[in-house]
Amino acid sequence: MREYFKKRYEFRCAKCNKVQWAKPSMSMTEFGRNSGHGRCTYCDTFLHLEIEGDLCGETMVSIIWEDFLKTIKIERPTQSSSIKKKVNK
């Protein structure tokens, strides 16, 4: 695990491409997981954030949250699917 993290990392929003800065998440600094999240201050898109190069890079990469969930095979439940599960129980 990386011993030293920068105070903040530059990244570009995956949707509007505006340059922003983010601090490393507690998941990164305390547990060594290259995973964080936040909201774009310009377009309000919810983003997944990772430090390039498996915590060794100088910048972060952003991925739109819904696109990130697709890469890890998790889909958000829709309201109708939640209701169906409750009815079937």
N, C-alpha and C positions, 0 to 999 in steps of 0.2 A: 504494500500500500504506500502511496505517496506520503512523504513526511511533511511536505510543505505545499500549501495551497495559496494561490494568489488571493488577494482580498476580494477581487471581482474579476469576472471574465466577460469579454465582449461576445455578443452573439447577434445574429440577424433573425428577425421574426420569420418563421416559415411561411406566413401568409402575406404580410405587407412589406417584408424585406427591410424594415427600418432597423438601424443599429441601436442596440441597447446593452445594458450591463446587468449581470446577476452575480450574486455571491454564491459560493458552493453550498449545497444543501448539507444538512446534518447527516443525511444518508451517505454522502460522499466523504465528509471529513471524519466522521466517527466510525463508519462501518465499511468504508471502501467500496460502496456500491455506486456505480456511475449512473445515478438516476436522480433527477430533480424535476420540479415543475413550477410553473408560474404563468402569469397572464401578461400579454403584450400591453404595454402602456399606451400604444397608439390605436390598435384595432380591437383590443380586448379579447383576442383569441387565447384560449387556454393551451399552453404548450408543455411538452416534455422537453427537458434540457439535459444534455450530456456534455461532459468535457471531452474534447477531441483526443484521440489516442489513448483511450482507456485510462483516464485521469492524469495523463502526462502532458496533455496539450496546453496550448496557450489561450485557446478560445473555446467557447461552447457552441454546440449545434442545437438548433431547435427543430422539433417535429410537432406538427399539429396533433393534439392529444388523441383525437379519434383515429388518426393514421397510426400513431404509436400503438394504440390498443389492438389494432388489426395485426401488427407485426408480432405481438405476443399472444395472439389467439384469444383475446378477451373482447367480448362485445358488450356494450352497455345494454342493460335490459330496457325495453320500451315499457311504457305504462300499460299497454294492453297485455304484454306477456306477463307482467307482474300480477295483473288482475286474474289472468287465466290460471296461474299457479295457485293462487289463493282459493279460487273457486274449485279447483280439482282436488284440493286436500281434504 
